[in-house]
Amino acid sequence: MAGEVLVAFGTRHESTRGIAAAVAEILLGAGIAVELVPVSTVGSLGHVRAAVLGSAVWDDGWLPGAYEFLVAHERDLAAIPTWLFASGPLDHVPAGAKSDVPDDLVDVIGRIGPRDVALFAGSLQPHHLASGLRLLSKLARANVGDHRDWEAIERWANGIRDALLAESPAIAMGGWGPGEGS
């Protein structure tokens, strides 16, 4: 397989972007070419050899743009190694917990056949809330703060890195490839 690994995300308040960036950093550290972009900017997947896609969970589902991306590209994603993640619960997510996949995603995910679907706690900061919502969150004692588990995210990203390198060890930038000297 040639090409980049697409790491794309749908986000409301940058928390999901942070998770995607952490995954991309681990892949880049292994010499894997990565394209880190919002899903709204992705065009063709012709140059992509694998994909890691994530979305913030909002109103019990992926953000509309991220969901629409999966539907529009499901055939291409089914043909390459694909990993999915969701970010959004504001509580601790136990190790190995899987997302309650929103109903609208179950069929799409079944057709794509991702290698893994991970769930990570998200982040909710006071400045993300409109002033009226800030008051409501205080009244409801919302779990404001950054709840992302960076160790869990790193473990998950390391698994992706290891799988990609095992399938095609020469993908690392500067690595040996066919036709190169000994």
N, CA, C and O of each residue as an XYZ file, in Angstrom:
728
protein
N       0.844     -1.187      0.000
C       0.000      0.000      0.000
C       0.883      1.241      0.000
O       1.870      1.311      0.732
N       0.532      2.192     -0.802
C       1.286      3.437     -0.814
C       0.386      4.549     -0.321
O      -0.836      4.404     -0.293
N       0.977      5.634      0.058
C       0.197      6.794      0.436
C       0.241      7.098      1.908
O       1.001      6.509      2.677
N      -0.594      8.033      2.267
C      -0.626      8.533      3.629
C      -1.682      7.808      4.452
O      -2.559      7.122      3.927
N      -1.562      7.988      5.756
C      -2.606      7.561      6.665
C      -3.414      8.814      6.987
O      -2.883      9.799      7.499
N      -4.686      8.757      6.680
C      -5.577      9.873      6.969
C      -5.994      9.807      8.433
O      -6.513      8.790      8.892
N      -5.767     10.885      9.157
C      -6.287     11.032     10.515
C      -7.215     12.241     10.442
O      -6.766     13.387     10.401
N      -8.517     11.962     10.426
C      -9.500     13.030     10.248
C     -10.468     13.036     11.421
O     -10.700     12.011     12.061
N     -11.025     14.202     11.689
C     -11.843     14.362     12.887
C     -12.972     15.360     12.655
O     -12.878     16.263     11.824
N     -14.036     15.162     13.416
C     -15.116     16.134     13.529
C     -15.111     16.607     14.971
O     -15.094     15.787     15.888
N     -15.124     17.898     15.184
C     -15.005     18.417     16.545
C     -15.911     19.622     16.730
O     -16.227     20.330     15.774
N     -16.317     19.844     17.950
C     -17.083     21.049     18.286
C     -16.213     22.054     19.018
O     -16.273     23.254     18.747
N     -15.401     21.558     19.950
C     -14.626     22.464     20.802
C     -13.161     22.058     20.907
O     -12.502     22.357     21.903
N     -12.647     21.375     19.878
C     -11.221     21.049     19.755
C     -10.753     19.843     20.575
O      -9.603     19.433     20.418
N     -11.567     19.269     21.424
C     -11.151     18.107     22.207
C     -10.827     16.920     21.294
O      -9.812     16.248     21.477
N     -11.684     16.672     20.323
C     -11.473     15.550     19.406
C     -10.264     15.806     18.513
O      -9.539     14.874     18.165
N     -10.047     17.056     18.145
C      -8.843     17.404     17.373
C      -7.591     17.030     18.171
O      -6.621     16.528     17.603
N      -7.611     17.272     19.477
C      -6.467     16.933     20.318
C      -6.178     15.447     20.331
O      -5.019     15.035     20.301
N      -7.226     14.642     20.375
C      -7.044     13.183     20.339
C      -6.476     12.772     18.980
O      -5.535     11.981     18.912
N      -7.045     13.307     17.902
C      -6.550     12.985     16.555
C      -5.092     13.403     16.401
O      -4.299     12.675     15.803
N      -4.734     14.559     16.928
C      -3.346     15.034     16.838
C      -2.403     14.119     17.614
O      -1.275     13.887     17.178
N      -2.845     13.600     18.749
C      -2.005     12.674     19.520
C      -1.768     11.385     18.740
O      -0.661     10.848     18.746
N      -2.808     10.888     18.069
C      -2.664      9.687     17.235
C      -1.695      9.983     16.091
O      -0.785      9.198     15.825
N      -1.890     11.104     15.422
C      -1.022     11.469     14.298
C       0.427     11.596     14.739
O       1.329     11.176     14.014
N       0.668     12.166     15.910
C       2.032     12.335     16.415
C       2.724     10.986     16.613
O       3.906     10.845     16.300
N       2.005     10.010     17.124
C       2.587      8.680     17.328
C       2.913      8.031     15.981
O       3.968      7.417     15.825
N       2.014      8.165     15.019
C       2.273      7.593     13.695
C       3.453      8.290     13.033
O       4.317      7.636     12.449
N       3.491      9.610     13.123
C       4.617     10.364     12.551
C       5.933      9.978     13.216
O       6.968      9.909     12.553
N       5.900      9.727     14.515
C       7.098      9.323     15.245
C       7.668      8.007     14.751
O       8.858      7.740     14.922
N       6.827      7.182     14.140
C       7.279      5.913     13.571
C       7.664      6.069     12.105
O       7.996      5.088     11.439
N       7.619      7.303     11.600
C       7.986      7.541     10.214
C       6.869      7.305      9.228
O       7.119      7.192      8.028
N       5.644      7.229      9.703
C       4.492      6.995      8.830
C       3.963      8.346      8.350
O       3.733      9.246      9.157
N       3.773      8.489      7.054
C       3.225      9.724      6.489
C       1.771      9.870      6.923
O       0.971      8.946      6.774
N       1.441     11.031      7.457
C       0.106     11.272      8.015
C      -0.458     12.562      7.448
O       0.262     13.541      7.249
N      -1.753     12.545      7.192
C      -2.499     13.752      6.839
C      -3.523     13.961      7.953
O      -4.477     13.190      8.068
N      -3.337     14.989      8.769
C      -4.219     15.321      9.890
C      -5.101     16.490      9.473
O      -4.617     17.607      9.293
N      -6.417     16.224      9.317
C      -7.330     17.257      8.818
C      -8.729     17.070      9.383
O      -9.102     15.968      9.784
N      -9.503     18.154      9.414
C     -10.930     18.008      9.737
C     -11.623     17.224      8.619
O     -11.252     17.356      7.453
N     -12.625     16.411      8.964
C     -13.321     15.633      7.936
C     -13.945     16.538      6.884
O     -14.110     16.129      5.735
N     -14.287     17.742      7.257
C     -14.931     18.657      6.315
C     -14.018     19.073      5.174
O     -14.499     19.611      4.177
N     -12.720     18.840      5.288
C     -11.777     19.247      4.244
C     -11.281     18.083      3.394
O     -10.501     18.288      2.464
N     -11.723     16.862      3.699
C     -11.241     15.687      2.971
C     -12.009     15.549      1.660
O     -13.239     15.593      1.627
N     -11.248     15.381      0.589
C     -11.866     15.138     -0.714
C     -11.809     13.655     -1.028
O     -12.445     12.844     -0.355
N     -11.058     13.310     -2.032
C     -10.899     11.926     -2.459
C     -10.024     11.155     -1.474
O      -9.143     11.721     -0.828
N     -10.282      9.868     -1.375
C      -9.451      9.004     -0.531
C      -8.481      8.170     -1.374
O      -7.897      7.207     -0.877
N      -8.311      8.535     -2.641
C      -7.459      7.766     -3.536
C      -6.018      7.640     -3.082
O      -5.374      6.634     -3.379
N      -5.495      8.621     -2.377
C      -4.100      8.603     -1.932
C      -3.929      7.990     -0.543
O      -2.806      7.874     -0.052
N      -5.014      7.602      0.081
C      -4.990      7.149      1.474
C      -4.821      5.638      1.541
O      -5.521      4.901      0.847
N      -3.889      5.174      2.377
C      -3.660      3.731      2.545
C      -4.300      3.180      3.793
O      -4.460      1.966      3.925
N      -4.675      4.058      4.721
C      -5.363      3.666      5.952
C      -6.011      4.927      6.509
O      -5.641      6.042      6.141
N      -6.985      4.737      7.406
C      -7.683      5.899      7.955
C      -7.975      5.708      9.439
O      -8.318      4.618      9.896
N      -7.826      6.802     10.166
C      -8.230      6.885     11.571
C      -9.197      8.063     11.622
O      -8.820      9.199     11.335
N     -10.447      7.783     11.990
C     -11.479      8.812     11.952
C     -12.134      8.933     13.317
O     -12.434      7.936     13.973
N     -12.347     10.171     13.728
C     -12.985     10.386     15.013
C     -13.985     11.510     14.964
O     -13.941     12.382     14.097
N     -14.898     11.464     15.929
C     -15.900     12.517     16.036
C     -16.248     12.748     17.487
O     -16.238     11.834     18.312
N     -16.552     13.978     17.766
C     -17.161     14.279     19.047
C     -18.560     13.673     19.033
O     -19.213     13.620     17.991
N     -19.007     13.223     20.187
C     -20.365     12.723     20.316
C     -21.213     13.878     20.820
O     -20.895     14.503     21.832
N     -22.290     14.150     20.106
C     -23.167     15.253     20.466
C     -24.596     14.800     20.242
O     -24.916     14.290     19.168
N     -25.446     14.970     21.211
C     -26.834     14.506     21.127
C     -26.894     13.023     20.765
O     -27.669     12.616     19.900
N     -26.076     12.233     21.429
C     -26.055     10.773     21.275
C     -25.675     10.298     19.881
O     -26.090      9.211     19.476
N     -24.904     11.072     19.139
C     -24.452     10.625     17.832
C     -23.192     11.357     17.418
O     -22.772     12.315     18.068
N     -22.595     10.896     16.331
C     -21.451     11.602     15.774
C     -21.938     12.939     15.239
O     -23.113     13.092     14.906
N     -21.050     13.885     15.160
C     -21.398     15.169     14.561
C     -21.864     14.942     13.129
O     -21.348     14.057     12.446
N     -22.828     15.724     12.667
C     -23.367     15.496     11.320
C     -22.310     15.409     10.222
O     -22.392     14.519      9.375
N     -21.329     16.294     10.209
C     -20.310     16.257      9.160
C     -19.486     14.981      9.174
O     -19.139     14.453      8.118
N     -19.172     14.486     10.358
C     -18.395     13.250     10.469
C     -19.228     12.050     10.025
O     -18.734     11.162      9.330
N     -20.485     12.035     10.428
C     -21.388     10.950     10.008
C     -21.547     10.947      8.489
O     -21.459      9.898      7.851
N     -21.778     12.113      7.920
C     -21.942     12.222      6.467
C     -20.686     11.783      5.734
O     -20.768     11.185      4.661
N     -19.513     12.078      6.311
C     -18.248     11.635      5.720
C     -18.201     10.104      5.672
O     -17.858      9.528      4.640
N     -18.544      9.445      6.786
C     -18.528      7.978      6.808
C     -19.452      7.400      5.743
O     -19.071      6.482      5.018
N     -20.652      7.933      5.651
C     -21.622      7.433      4.673
C     -21.113      7.652      3.249
O     -21.196      6.755      2.411
N     -20.592      8.839      2.982
C     -20.138      9.168      1.628
C     -18.931      8.337      1.191
O     -18.756      8.072      0.001
N     -18.101      7.926      2.149
C     -16.848      7.238      1.810
C     -16.800      5.794      2.304
O     -15.723      5.200      2.374
N     -17.946      5.228      2.644
C     -17.919      3.896      3.266
C     -17.279      2.831      2.383
O     -16.602      1.947      2.906
N     -17.464      2.878      1.078
C     -16.844      1.866      0.198
C     -15.322      1.994      0.204
O     -14.612      0.992      0.291
N     -14.826      3.218      0.112
C     -13.379      3.436      0.149
C     -12.810      3.010      1.497
O     -11.749      2.387      1.553
N     -13.506      3.342      2.586
C     -13.022      2.991      3.924
C     -13.040      1.486      4.161
O     -12.188      0.958      4.875
N     -14.005      0.798      3.568
C     -14.079     -0.661      3.716
C     -12.910     -1.351      3.025
O     -12.563     -2.483      3.364
N     -12.304     -0.673      2.057
C     -11.209     -1.268      1.276
C      -9.837     -1.041      1.896
O      -8.850     -1.586      1.404
N      -9.748     -0.252      2.962
C      -8.465      0.034      3.599
C      -8.584     -0.204      5.104
O      -9.691     -0.207      5.644
N      -7.446     -0.404      5.788
C      -7.512     -0.505      7.251
C      -8.062      0.801      7.828
O      -7.552      1.884      7.541
N      -9.106      0.680      8.641
C      -9.768      1.854      9.199
C     -10.002      1.659     10.692
O     -10.385      0.577     11.135
N      -9.771      2.705     11.451
C     -10.038      2.740     12.886
C     -10.952      3.924     13.150
O     -10.810      4.974     12.522
N     -11.892      3.762     14.077
C     -12.811      4.837     14.436
C     -12.726      5.116     15.924
O     -12.486      4.210     16.723
N     -12.924      6.376     16.295
C     -13.017      6.701     17.716
C     -14.057      7.785     17.937
O     -14.338      8.604     17.062
N     -14.613      7.759     19.130
C     -15.573      8.778     19.547
C     -15.038      9.445     20.798
O     -14.371      8.818     21.622
N     -15.339     10.718     20.923
C     -14.912     11.501     22.074
C     -16.112     12.268     22.591
O     -16.799     12.945     21.825
N     -16.365     12.168     23.863
C     -17.477     12.951     24.326
C     -17.958     12.719     25.729
O     -18.335     13.686     26.391
N     -17.974     11.499     26.234
C     -18.460     11.369     27.603
C     -17.571     12.175     28.538
O     -16.363     12.286     28.327
N     -18.172     12.721     29.549
C     -17.395     13.545     30.474
C     -17.146     12.819     31.779
O     -16.933     13.444     32.818
N     -17.171     11.521     31.724
C     -16.864     10.695     32.877
C     -15.675      9.823     32.519
O     -15.267      9.750     31.360
N     -15.128      9.168     33.517
C     -14.045      8.224     33.284
C     -14.558      7.086     32.407
O     -15.646      6.562     32.645
N     -13.796      6.710     31.415
C     -14.137      5.588     30.550
C     -13.237      4.434     30.953
O     -12.019      4.535     30.808
N     -13.805      3.326     31.462
C     -12.970      2.195     31.879
C     -12.155      1.643     30.713
O     -12.596      1.682     29.564
N     -10.968      1.132     31.016
C     -10.108      0.546     29.990
C     -10.873     -0.522     29.227
O     -11.537     -1.367     29.828
N     -10.782     -0.485     27.914
C     -11.430     -1.482     27.076
C     -12.901     -1.236     26.835
O     -13.541     -2.021     26.135
N     -13.463     -0.171     27.391
C     -14.884      0.111     27.181
C     -15.123      0.451     25.725
O     -14.316      1.129     25.089
N     -16.211     -0.015     25.217
C     -16.595      0.279     23.840
C     -17.738      1.271     23.848
O     -18.540      1.318     24.781
N     -17.796      2.040     22.820
C     -18.837      3.045     22.700
C     -20.182      2.376     22.473
O     -20.280      1.373     21.767
N     -21.214      2.942     23.078
C     -22.563      2.604     22.668
C     -22.724      3.299     21.331
O     -22.951      4.508     21.266
N     -22.606      2.534     20.280
C     -22.620      3.119     18.948
C     -24.025      3.636     18.668
O     -24.996      2.886     18.759
N     -24.131      4.910     18.330
C     -25.445      5.456     18.006
C     -26.103      4.658     16.890
O     -25.432      4.168     15.981
N     -27.416      4.535     16.969
C     -28.153      3.719     16.005
C     -27.850      4.077     14.558
O     -27.774      3.195     13.703
N     -27.676      5.366     14.276
C     -27.449      5.775     12.892
C     -26.093      5.311     12.363
O     -25.867      5.315     11.153
N     -25.193      4.913     13.258
C     -23.869      4.472     12.821
C     -23.726      2.967     12.710
O     -22.812      2.485     12.041
N     -24.608      2.215     13.349
C     -24.447      0.760     13.403
C     -24.320      0.156     12.014
O     -23.395     -0.618     11.767
N     -25.223      0.489     11.106
C     -25.181     -0.084      9.757
C     -23.954      0.367      8.986
O     -23.321     -0.439      8.304
N     -23.611      1.646      9.084
C     -22.445      2.176      8.371
C     -21.177      1.487      8.869
O     -20.336      1.073      8.071
N     -21.043      1.366     10.174
C     -19.860      0.710     10.734
C     -19.798     -0.747     10.292
O     -18.719     -1.269     10.012
N     -20.945     -1.399     10.230
C     -20.982     -2.788      9.758
C     -20.489     -2.925      8.336
O     -19.825     -3.906      8.000
N     -20.803     -1.958      7.499
C     -20.354     -2.016      6.102
C     -18.877     -1.651      5.956
O     -18.194     -2.173      5.075
N     -18.385     -0.766      6.808
C     -16.971     -0.370      6.741
C     -16.081     -1.458      7.323
O     -15.025     -1.753      6.763
N     -16.491     -2.061      8.439
C     -15.680     -3.096      9.091
C     -14.391     -2.570      9.683
O     -13.321     -3.097      9.378
N     -14.457     -1.535     10.531
C     -13.216     -0.981     11.098
C     -12.475     -1.997     11.950
O     -13.070     -2.927     12.495
N     -11.164     -1.802     12.056
C     -10.329     -2.655     12.902
C     -10.711     -2.523     14.370
O     -10.658     -3.494     15.124
N     -11.100     -1.301     14.774
C     -11.484     -1.051     16.156
C     -12.338      0.203     16.198
O     -12.213      1.091     15.356
N     -13.207      0.254     17.197
C     -14.003      1.449     17.486
C     -13.751      1.761     18.952
O     -14.147      0.992     19.827
N     -13.101      2.872     19.223
C     -12.720      3.233     20.593
C     -13.569      4.394     21.103
O     -14.064      5.218     20.334
N     -13.714      4.429     22.395
C     -14.431      5.507     23.069
C     -13.488      6.155     24.062
O     -12.877      5.474     24.886
N     -13.369      7.474     23.983
C     -12.524      8.220     24.912
C     -13.344      9.309     25.588
O     -14.229      9.912     24.980
N     -13.037      9.545     26.836
C     -13.663     10.670     27.526
C     -13.238     11.951     26.836
O     -12.172     12.017     26.224
N     -14.071     12.953     26.937
C     -13.792     14.206     26.254
C     -13.427     15.329     27.207
O     -12.966     15.101     28.325
N     -13.641     16.511     26.749
C     -13.300     17.709     27.511
C     -14.420     18.718     27.335
O     -14.929     18.912     26.231
N     -14.794     19.349     28.419
C     -15.764     20.435     28.382
C     -15.216     21.554     29.244
O     -15.092     21.416     30.461
N     -14.892     22.652     28.608
C     -14.320     23.797     29.307
C     -15.373     24.891     29.435
O     -16.253     25.010     28.582
N     -15.287     25.690     30.496
C     -16.290     26.750     30.691
C     -16.436     27.680     29.485
O     -17.544     28.115     29.172
N     -15.327     27.988     28.808
C     -15.421     28.897     27.666
C     -16.117     28.262     26.456
O     -16.449     28.964     25.500
N     -16.343     26.930     26.488
C     -17.068     26.265     25.408
C     -18.568     26.492     25.512
O     -19.298     26.306     24.539
N     -19.017     26.885     26.667
C     -20.445     27.020     26.910
C     -20.881     28.467     26.762
O     -20.186     29.382     27.202
N     -22.019     28.667     26.147
C     -22.601     30.011     26.110
C     -22.941     30.395     27.544
O     -23.104     29.518     28.393
N     -23.049     31.674     27.825
C     -23.242     32.126     29.210
C     -24.456     31.478     29.867
O     -24.383     31.109     31.039
N     -25.558     31.328     29.159
C     -26.734     30.673     29.735
C     -26.481     29.219     30.059
O     -26.958     28.700     31.068
N     -25.712     28.555     29.178
C     -25.384     27.157     29.428
C     -24.422     27.014     30.601
O     -24.463     26.015     31.318
N     -23.552     28.013     30.804
C     -22.655     27.967     31.963
C     -23.448     27.918     33.247
O     -23.136     27.141     34.150
N     -24.463     28.737     33.330
C     -25.303     28.752     34.520
C     -26.011     27.413     34.687
O     -26.066     26.865     35.788
N     -26.554     26.888     33.588
C     -27.222     25.588     33.666
C     -26.254     24.486     34.073
O     -26.611     23.604     34.855
N     -25.025     24.528     33.547
C     -24.050     23.491     33.894
C     -23.689     23.553     35.367
O     -23.488     22.521     36.009
N     -23.605     24.778     35.908
C     -23.334     24.907     37.337
C     -24.492     24.344     38.143
O     -24.295     23.645     39.137
N     -25.694     24.658     37.702
C     -26.867     24.149     38.408
C     -26.945     22.625     38.324
O     -27.318     21.961     39.291
N     -26.591     22.082     37.169
C     -26.641     20.634     36.978
C     -25.361     19.947     37.432
O     -25.249     18.722     37.375
N     -24.395     20.745     37.885
C     -23.102     20.230     38.317
C     -22.435     19.412     37.206
O     -21.932     18.312     37.434
N     -22.447     19.982     36.003
C     -21.815     19.332     34.855
C     -20.340     19.091     35.159
O     -19.701     19.841     35.898
N     -19.847     18.062     34.587
C     -18.481     17.625     34.825
C     -17.524     18.405     33.916
O     -16.915     17.841     33.007
N     -17.403     19.704     34.176
C     -16.547     20.570     33.370
C     -15.086     20.223     33.649
O     -14.693     20.015     34.797
N     -14.294     20.163     32.590
C     -12.870     19.875     32.716
C     -12.398     19.004     31.574
O     -13.184     18.603     30.714
N     -11.113     18.715     31.571
C     -10.518     17.853     30.552
C     -10.421     16.452     31.123
O      -9.657     16.211     32.058
N     -11.188     15.530     30.570
C     -11.259     14.168     31.084
C     -10.600     13.163     30.148
O     -10.736     11.953     30.334
N      -9.881     13.666     29.133
C      -9.249     12.746     28.193
C      -8.158     11.941     28.907
O      -7.365     12.493     29.670
N      -8.130     10.656     28.654
C      -7.143      9.748     29.242
C      -6.020      9.574     28.219
O      -6.102      8.733     27.323
N      -4.973     10.383     28.370
C      -3.901     10.399     27.376
C      -3.157      9.079     27.317
O      -2.656      8.715     26.254
N      -3.067      8.351     28.416
C      -2.399      7.042     28.383
C      -3.207      6.049     27.556
O      -2.636      5.278     26.785
N      -4.530      6.060     27.709
C      -5.381      5.170     26.915
C      -5.310      5.539     25.432
O      -5.268      4.661     24.570
N      -5.296      6.815     25.149
C      -5.194      7.275     23.759
C      -3.859      6.842     23.167
O      -3.804      6.385     22.025
N      -2.790      6.981     23.932
C      -1.467      6.571     23.464
C      -1.410      5.058     23.207
O      -0.850      4.622     22.201
N      -1.984      4.266     24.108
C      -2.010      2.803     23.905
C      -2.747      2.455     22.621
O      -2.299      1.613     21.842
N      -3.883      3.111     22.408
C      -4.679      2.832     21.212
C      -3.898      3.224     19.957
O      -3.865      2.466     18.988
N      -3.280      4.383     19.969
C      -2.496      4.845     18.820
C      -1.294      3.940     18.573
O      -0.942      3.677     17.423
N      -0.667      3.466     19.636
C       0.463      2.537     19.472
C       0.012      1.246     18.803
O       0.755      0.671     18.008
N      -1.186      0.788     19.112
C      -1.725     -0.404     18.460
C      -1.934     -0.181     16.969
O      -1.665     -1.068     16.159
N      -2.412      0.999     16.613
C      -2.586      1.333     15.194
C      -1.228      1.366     14.509
O      -1.049      0.787     13.438
N      -0.273      2.048     15.135
C       1.088      2.128     14.578
C       1.653      0.734     14.355
O       2.178      0.438     13.281
N       1.547     -0.121     15.365
C       2.106     -1.471     15.266
C       1.436     -2.273     14.152
O       2.107     -3.002     13.422
N       0.113     -2.141     14.019
C      -0.602     -2.859     12.962
C      -0.158     -2.375     11.582
O       0.057     -3.184     10.680
N      -0.022     -1.070     11.417
C       0.398     -0.539     10.126
C       1.814     -0.966      9.773
O       2.089     -1.330      8.630
N       2.701     -0.923     10.738
C       4.085     -1.332     10.476
C       4.196     -2.828     10.213
O       5.016     -3.251      9.398
N       3.389     -3.629     10.885
C       3.422     -5.080     10.670
C       2.919     -5.441      9.274
O       3.417     -6.379      8.653
N       1.940     -4.699      8.788
C       1.382     -4.988      7.468
C       2.288     -4.517      6.347
O       2.315     -5.119      5.274
N       3.021     -3.458      6.584
C       3.874     -2.895      5.544
C       5.050     -2.182      6.189
O       5.045     -0.956      6.303
N       6.076     -2.950      6.621
C       7.189     -2.340      7.340
C       7.925     -1.255      6.574
O       8.530     -0.380      7.193
N       7.894     -1.284      5.262
C       8.654     -0.306      4.474
C       7.902      1.007      4.296
O       8.352      1.869      3.541
N       6.771      1.181      4.970
C       6.027      2.415      4.782
C       6.651      3.597      5.493
O       6.372      4.747      5.154
N       7.489      3.325      6.471
C       8.093      4.428      7.219
C       8.899      5.287      6.260
O       9.631      4.777      5.412
N       8.755      6.590      6.407
C       9.496      7.513      5.538
C      10.985      7.232      5.666
O      11.518      7.125      6.770
N      11.633      7.115      4.547
C      13.066      6.865      4.553
C      13.392      5.385      4.718
O      14.560      4.999      4.743
N      12.366      4.570      4.829
C      12.588      3.126      4.976
C      12.958      2.500      3.657
O      12.819      3.121      2.603
N      13.428      1.278      3.713
C      13.811      0.556      2.511
C      12.573      0.236      1.706
O      11.529     -0.080      2.276
N      12.666      0.310      0.420
C      11.543     -0.016     -0.458
C      12.044     -0.780     -1.663
O      13.248     -0.794     -1.919
N      11.180     -1.401     -2.393
C      11.574     -2.168     -3.580
C      12.380     -1.303     -4.550
O      12.064     -0.131     -4.757
N      13.377     -1.865     -5.116
C      14.192     -1.182     -6.107
C      15.328     -0.367     -5.520
O      16.121      0.213     -6.261
N      15.418     -0.316     -4.199
C      16.504      0.440     -3.575
C      17.715     -0.470     -3.407
O      17.577     -1.690     -3.327
N      18.874      0.115     -3.355
C      20.116     -0.646     -3.226
C      20.234     -1.334     -1.891
O      19.489     -1.038     -0.957
N      21.199     -2.278     -1.803
C      21.375     -3.021     -0.543
C      22.334     -2.339      0.378
O      22.592     -2.833      1.476
